[in-house]
Amino acid sequence: MNDDINSYSYASFSGELTSSEKIAKELQELLVAGNYDTAKLILEPSQPVDIAEAIGCLPQILQALAFRLLKKNEAIEVYEYLDPVVQQTLLDRLRSGEVLEIVEKMSPDDRVQLFDELPAKVVRKFLSALSPGERKVTAELLGYQPETAGRLMTTEFIDLKEMQTAEEALSLVRERAPFTETIYSLYVTDKERHLTGILSLRDLVTANPQMQIGEVMTREVVNTTTDTNQEEVARAIQRYDFLALPVVDKENRLVGIVTVDDLIDVIEQEATRDIYAAGAVQAGDEDDYFQSGLFTIARRRIVWLLILVLANGITTKVIATNDQILSEVVILAAFIPLLIGTGGNVGAQSSTVVIRGLSTQKIKSLGALKAILKEAITGALLGILMLIVVIPFAWWQGEGLLIGLAVGISLLSITTLAATAGAVLPLLFDRMGLDPALMSSPFITTATDIAGVFIYLNTAAWLVNNYK
């Protein structure tokens, strides 16, 4: 057992340990030695997020033991920061009563996020064990579509009334603050819970105690609806520099808020998916590569690789149909990798720029048509610049001007076409409601390979047949 425990390595790539790694290393040594009192002392001054990361660094057989050393209130907060895989491991290892208490006291949005990772049978068991109030809130959030504001929001917020005085409102904030996710943004609702205004905690604290909330609040409230996609919610919070964004239903009734810490997780998740898509990898719901088995990893990659192999078969067909010119001028074959490699690289650069512009919505300021034209001109300019080196080299290697011209003309055509395709295809996918990241480097490269070989061999055949 001890050999297994001590086999863990904490060394980072830089050779220096992070704060959580230092905690994990000390914690592991103390737990192995059975020195639990000192282990508690190490955990007490540490931040919950560092404790969560440290527990995640421990071997599984020590994770539950370390978690049990935490005080009850601290354990719940730490649990919310744990990686989903570690959360599930602890669910299996902790006693049933401990698990139910943790799940009961989690914030609603974090509880729903945990339930999304668990089997349906386990979720039903936990739901039935929750108190009526928590069960109702959790069921409501689970009723919204995944990856929407409704599924992401928390119902723990403070709402005030316009007729309340600042003094009364401040007293209410003090009373409800321990049970609320954030108090920095306060919302004002009417009797039917319609959202009518907003004010910051600073505005409330600095207001005259006898002033009514209706006199202090701002009536123009930026909000979102329960069915808004989580990416749009993230963009809204980023645009307005909010700490939280109110969520309303179809009748404009305030039903929850989305906080910035949850949106950071969303941004990371969406970036992970885009990166996977850019590499033609079928991504899971989370960045779980290092927890996935070899067969799972292979399964995620093989689908797109098979599609690309079949698509590249067209390139083979194009070469086969032009075997006559290749047999006459064998040196032409030597330049095929240069041309298709250049085309693929240019296309990948253009698609990366456009996909990122779509993701951040910066491309709207330029416009789709101008973006395409800009990339096309850039591709042509790159082709011209490369001609300065490529044509003399091809002339020298091909022992003739015709080979140099064939390579040069093809290179200019391919770079222009690749840059244009790299801009058009992601924009087309976006217009069709598909993920632009799907039209990423491997697909652009494959498309330009086919077009590039066709252009090159037909250009060479025309020049050789007419000017030889």
C-alpha positions in Angstrom: 0.0 0.0 0.0 2.7 2.5 1.0 4.7 1.8 -2.2 1.6 2.7 -4.2 1.0 5.8 -2.2 4.6 7.0 -2.5 4.8 6.4 -6.2 3.1 9.7 -7.0 5.4 12.4 -8.4 4.8 16.1 -7.7 7.5 17.5 -9.9 6.1 20.1 -12.4 7.7 20.8 -15.8 9.4 23.9 -14.5 10.9 22.0 -11.6 9.0 24.2 -9.0 6.0 23.1 -7.0 2.8 25.1 -7.0 1.1 25.9 -3.7 -1.4 23.1 -4.1 1.4 20.6 -5.0 3.3 21.7 -1.8 0.2 21.1 0.3 -0.4 17.7 -1.4 3.2 16.6 -0.8 3.2 17.5 2.9 -0.3 16.2 3.3 0.6 12.8 1.7 3.6 12.4 4.0 1.6 13.1 7.1 -1.3 10.9 6.1 1.0 8.0 5.4 2.6 8.5 8.8 -0.8 8.7 10.5 -0.1 12.2 11.7 -3.7 13.5 11.2 -3.6 16.4 13.7 -0.7 18.1 11.9 -2.4 17.4 8.6 -5.4 19.4 9.8 -3.2 22.3 10.7 -1.8 22.4 7.2 -5.3 22.5 5.7 -6.8 25.1 7.9 -5.0 28.2 6.5 -5.2 27.1 2.9 -7.7 28.4 0.4 -10.5 26.0 -0.6 -9.4 25.9 -4.3 -5.9 25.0 -3.3 -7.1 22.3 -0.9 -9.3 20.9 -3.7 -6.4 20.8 -6.1 -4.2 19.2 -3.5 -6.7 16.5 -2.7 -6.9 15.8 -6.5 -3.2 15.3 -6.5 -3.3 12.6 -3.9 -3.7 8.9 -4.7 -7.3 7.7 -4.6 -6.9 5.7 -1.4 -5.9 9.0 0.5 -8.4 11.4 -1.1 -11.3 10.4 1.1 -9.1 10.4 4.2 -7.8 13.9 3.5 -11.4 15.1 2.8 -12.6 13.8 6.1 -10.1 16.0 7.9 -11.9 19.2 6.8 -14.5 21.0 8.9 -18.0 20.5 7.7 -18.6 23.9 6.2 -15.2 24.0 4.6 -15.7 20.5 3.2 -18.8 21.5 1.2 -16.9 24.5 -0.3 -13.9 22.4 -1.2 -16.1 19.7 -2.7 -17.5 22.3 -5.2 -14.0 23.0 -6.5 -13.0 19.4 -7.0 -12.6 17.9 -10.4 -15.7 15.9 -11.4 -13.7 12.7 -11.5 -12.5 13.2 -7.9 -16.1 14.2 -6.8 -17.4 10.9 -8.1 -14.5 9.0 -6.4 -15.4 10.6 -3.1 -19.1 9.7 -3.5 -18.1 6.1 -3.8 -15.7 6.1 -0.8 -17.6 8.3 1.7 -20.4 7.1 3.9 -23.9 7.6 2.6 -24.8 10.1 5.3 -21.7 12.2 4.6 -22.5 12.3 0.9 -26.1 13.3 1.3 -25.1 16.1 3.7 -22.6 17.5 1.1 -25.1 17.3 -1.8 -27.8 18.9 0.3 -25.7 21.9 1.2 -24.1 22.5 -2.2 -25.2 25.6 -4.1 -27.9 24.6 -6.7 -25.8 25.3 -9.8 -22.9 23.3 -8.5 -25.2 20.5 -7.5 -26.8 20.4 -11.0 -23.3 20.3 -12.5 -22.4 17.3 -10.3 -25.7 15.6 -11.3 -24.8 16.1 -15.0 -21.8 13.9 -14.4 -23.6 11.1 -12.6 -25.6 8.1 -13.9 -29.4 8.8 -13.9 -30.0 6.1 -11.3 -27.7 7.8 -8.8 -29.2 11.2 -9.6 -32.7 9.9 -8.8 -31.4 8.5 -5.5 -29.9 11.9 -4.5 -33.0 13.9 -5.6 -35.3 11.7 -3.5 -33.0 12.2 -0.4 -32.9 16.1 -0.7 -35.1 18.3 1.4 -38.3 19.4 -0.4 -37.0 22.9 -1.0 -33.6 21.9 -2.5 -35.3 19.1 -4.5 -37.7 21.6 -6.1 -34.9 24.0 -7.0 -32.6 21.3 -8.4 -35.5 19.7 -10.4 -36.3 23.1 -11.9 -32.7 23.7 -13.0 -32.4 20.2 -14.4 -35.5 20.9 -16.4 -33.7 23.5 -18.5 -31.8 22.5 -21.6 -28.1 21.7 -21.1 -25.6 24.6 -21.9 -28.2 27.3 -21.4 -28.5 30.1 -18.9 -31.2 28.2 -17.0 -29.1 25.2 -16.5 -26.1 27.3 -15.5 -27.8 29.8 -13.1 -28.1 29.7 -9.3 -31.3 30.7 -7.5 -29.3 32.0 -4.5 -29.6 35.8 -5.0 -31.0 38.8 -3.1 -34.0 40.6 -4.5 -35.3 43.9 -3.0 -38.4 45.9 -3.4 -38.7 49.5 -4.6 -40.5 50.7 -1.5 -37.9 49.4 0.9 -35.6 52.0 2.5 -31.8 51.6 2.1 -31.6 50.8 5.8 -34.2 48.0 5.5 -32.5 46.7 2.4 -29.1 46.7 4.0 -30.5 44.8 7.0 -32.0 42.2 4.6 -28.6 41.8 2.8 -26.9 41.1 6.2 -29.5 38.5 7.0 -29.4 36.7 3.7 -25.7 37.1 2.8 -24.5 33.8 4.3 -26.9 31.9 2.1 -26.3 33.8 -1.1 -23.7 33.2 -3.8 -23.0 36.9 -4.3 -24.2 40.2 -2.7 -22.3 42.6 -4.9 -25.2 42.9 -7.4 -28.7 43.4 -5.9 -31.9 43.1 -7.9 -35.2 44.8 -7.5 -38.5 43.0 -8.3 -42.2 43.8 -8.0 -44.9 41.7 -6.4 -45.0 39.3 -9.4 -41.2 38.9 -9.3 -40.8 41.0 -12.5 -37.3 42.4 -12.8 -37.5 46.2 -12.5 -34.1 47.4 -11.5 -30.6 46.8 -10.2 -28.1 48.4 -7.8 -24.7 47.6 -6.5 -23.8 46.9 -2.9 -21.7 50.2 -3.0 -24.8 52.2 -4.1 -26.8 50.7 -1.2 -24.1 51.3 1.4 -23.5 54.9 0.4 -27.2 55.8 0.0 -29.1 57.8 2.6 -30.5 55.2 5.0 -34.1 56.7 4.6 -34.0 56.8 0.8 -36.2 54.2 -1.0 -34.6 51.6 -3.2 -36.6 52.9 -6.2 -34.7 56.2 -5.9 -31.3 54.6 -5.9 -31.6 51.7 -8.3 -30.9 51.7 -12.1 -34.0 50.8 -14.1 -32.2 49.8 -17.3 -31.1 46.2 -16.5 -29.1 44.0 -18.9 -30.4 40.5 -18.5 -30.7 37.2 -20.3 -33.4 34.5 -20.7 -33.3 31.0 -19.4 -32.9 29.5 -22.9 -30.0 31.7 -23.9 -26.9 29.7 -25.0 -24.1 29.7 -22.4 -21.6 31.1 -24.9 -23.8 34.2 -25.4 -24.2 34.6 -21.6 -20.4 34.5 -21.3 -20.0 37.1 -24.0 -22.5 39.4 -22.3 -20.7 39.2 -18.9 -17.4 39.9 -20.7 -18.9 42.8 -22.7 -20.3 44.6 -19.7 -17.7 43.5 -17.1 -20.4 42.1 -14.8 -19.9 39.9 -11.7 -23.3 38.4 -12.3 -26.0 38.5 -14.9 -29.7 38.2 -14.0 -31.8 35.5 -15.7 -35.5 36.0 -16.5 -38.2 33.7 -17.8 -40.6 34.5 -20.7 -42.7 36.7 -18.4 -39.6 38.7 -17.4 -39.7 37.2 -13.9 -36.3 37.0 -12.2 -35.6 33.3 -11.7 -31.8 33.3 -11.1 -28.4 34.7 -11.8 -25.3 33.5 -13.6 -22.1 34.4 -11.8 -18.7 35.1 -13.4 -17.0 32.2 -11.8 -19.4 29.8 -13.5 -18.8 31.6 -16.8 -15.0 31.1 -16.5 -15.7 27.4 -16.5 -17.9 27.8 -19.6 -15.2 29.7 -21.5 -12.6 27.0 -20.6 -15.0 24.3 -21.7 -15.9 26.0 -25.0 -12.2 26.7 -25.7 -11.4 23.0 -25.1 -14.0 21.9 -27.6 -12.8 24.4 -30.2 -9.2 23.1 -29.7 -10.4 19.5 -30.1 -12.4 20.3 -33.2 -9.4 22.2 -34.7 -7.4 19.0 -34.3 -10.2 16.9 -35.8 -10.8 15.1 -32.4 -14.2 14.2 -31.3 -14.3 15.9 -27.8 -16.1 14.7 -24.7 -18.2 17.1 -22.6 -15.1 18.0 -20.6 -11.4 18.2 -21.0 -11.0 14.6 -19.8 -8.2 13.4 -22.0 -5.9 12.4 -19.1 -8.7 10.4 -17.4 -9.8 8.6 -20.6 -8.7 5.1 -21.6 -6.7 4.4 -24.7 -9.7 2.9 -26.6 -11.8 6.0 -25.8 -9.1 8.3 -27.1 -8.7 6.2 -30.2 -12.5 6.1 -30.8 -12.7 9.9 -30.6 -10.0 10.3 -33.2 -10.7 7.5 -35.7 -14.0 8.8 -37.0 -12.5 12.0 -38.4 -9.3 10.3 -39.5 -11.3 7.8 -41.6 -13.2 10.7 -43.2 -9.9 12.5 -44.0 -8.4 9.3 -45.4 -11.4 8.8 -47.7 -11.2 12.5 -48.8 -7.5 12.1 -49.5 -8.3 9.2 -51.7 -9.6 11.9 -54.2 -6.1 13.3 -54.3 -4.7 9.9 -55.2 -7.3 9.7 -57.9 -6.3 13.1 -59.3 -2.7 12.0 -59.5 -3.6 8.7 -61.1 -5.6 10.5 -63.9 -2.6 12.7 -64.7 -0.1 9.8 -64.8 0.8 10.7 -68.4 2.3 14.1 -67.7 4.1 12.7 -64.6 5.7 9.9 -66.7 6.8 12.4 -69.3 8.2 14.9 -66.7 9.1 12.9 -63.6 10.5 15.9 -61.8 7.0 17.3 -61.4 6.2 14.7 -58.7 9.0 16.1 -56.6 7.2 19.5 -56.1 3.8 18.0 -55.1 4.6 17.9 -51.4 5.9 21.5 -51.5 2.7 22.8 -53.1 0.1 21.0 -51.1 2.0 21.6 -47.9 2.1 25.3 -48.6 -1.6 25.4 -49.5 -2.5 23.5 -46.3 -0.5 25.8 -44.1 -2.0 29.0 -45.7 -5.5 27.5 -45.4 -5.0 26.6 -41.8 -3.7 30.1 -40.9 -6.8 31.7 -42.5 -9.3 29.3 -40.9 -7.7 29.8 -37.5 -8.0 33.6 -37.8 -11.6 33.5 -39.0 -12.7 30.8 -36.5 -11.2 32.9 -33.7 -12.9 36.0 -35.0 -16.3 34.2 -35.1 -15.7 33.0 -31.5 -15.0 36.5 -30.2 -17.4 38.1 -32.6 -14.7 40.6 -33.6 -15.3 39.6 -37.2 -18.6 41.5 -37.2 -16.8 44.8 -37.2 -15.2 43.9 -40.5 -18.0 41.9 -42.1 -18.0 38.5 -43.7 -17.4 39.6 -47.3 -14.5 42.0 -46.4 -13.0 39.2 -44.2 -13.0 36.8 -47.2 -11.6 39.4 -49.6 -8.9 40.3 -47.1 -7.8 36.7 -46.7 -7.9 36.1 -50.5 -5.6 39.1 -51.1 -3.4 38.0 -48.2 -3.1 34.6 -49.8 -2.2 36.1 -53.2 0.4 38.3 -51.6 1.9 35.4 -49.8 2.1 33.5 -53.1 3.8 36.3 -54.8 6.4 36.7 -52.0 7.1 32.9 -52.1 7.5 33.0 -55.9 10.7 34.9 -55.5 12.3 31.8 -53.9 10.3 29.0 -55.4 10.5 29.8 -59.1 14.4 30.0 -59.3 14.6 26.8 -57.2 12.1 25.0 -59.3 13.8 26.2 -62.5 17.1 24.9 -61.3 15.8 21.6 -60.0 13.5 21.1 -63.0 16.2 22.0 -65.5 13.9 24.3 -67.4 11.8 27.4 -67.4 8.5 25.5 -67.9 8.8 23.6 -64.7 9.6 26.8 -62.8 6.5 28.5 -64.3 4.3 25.5 -63.6 5.3 25.5 -60.0 5.1 29.3 -59.7 1.7 29.7 -61.3 0.3 26.8 -59.2 1.8 28.1 -56.0 0.1 31.5 -56.5 -3.2 29.9 -57.4 -3.0 27.4 -54.5 -2.2 30.1 -51.8 -5.0 32.3 -53.0 -7.5 29.5 -53.1 -6.4 28.1 -49.7 -6.7 31.5 -48.0 -10.1 32.0 -49.6 -11.3 28.6 -48.6 -10.0 29.0 -45.1 -12.1 32.1 -44.7 -15.2 31.0 -46.6 -15.8 27.5 -45.1 -15.9 28.5 -41.4 -18.2 31.4 -42.3 -20.4 29.1 -44.3 -20.6 26.6 -41.4 -21.5 29.5 -39.0 -24.3 30.7 -41.4 -25.6 27.1 -41.5 -25.8 27.0 -37.7 -22.9 24.5 -37.4 -19.7 24.9 -35.3 -17.2 26.8 -37.4 -14.4 25.0 -35.6 -15.4 21.8 -37.4 -14.1 23.4 -40.6 -10.6 23.4 -39.1 -7.0 22.8 -40.2 -7.3 19.1 -41.2 -10.3 19.7 -43.4 -9.0 22.8 -45.0 -5.7 21.0 -45.6 -7.5 18.1 -47.3 -9.6 20.3 -49.5 -6.5 22.3 -50.6 -4.6 19.1 -51.2 -7.2 18.0 -53.7 -7.5 21.3 -55.5 -3.8 22.0 -55.4 -2.8 18.8 -57.0 -5.4 19.3 -59.7 -4.3 22.8 -60.4 -0.6 21.9 -60.5 -0.8 18.9 -62.8 -3.2 20.5 -65.2 -1.1 23.7 -65.3 2.0 21.7 -66.0 0.3 19.6 -68.7 -0.9 22.7 -70.5 2.5 24.4 -70.4 4.4 21.2 -71.5 2.0 20.4 -74.3 1.9 23.9 -75.7 5.4 25.3 -75.2 7.7 22.3 -75.0 
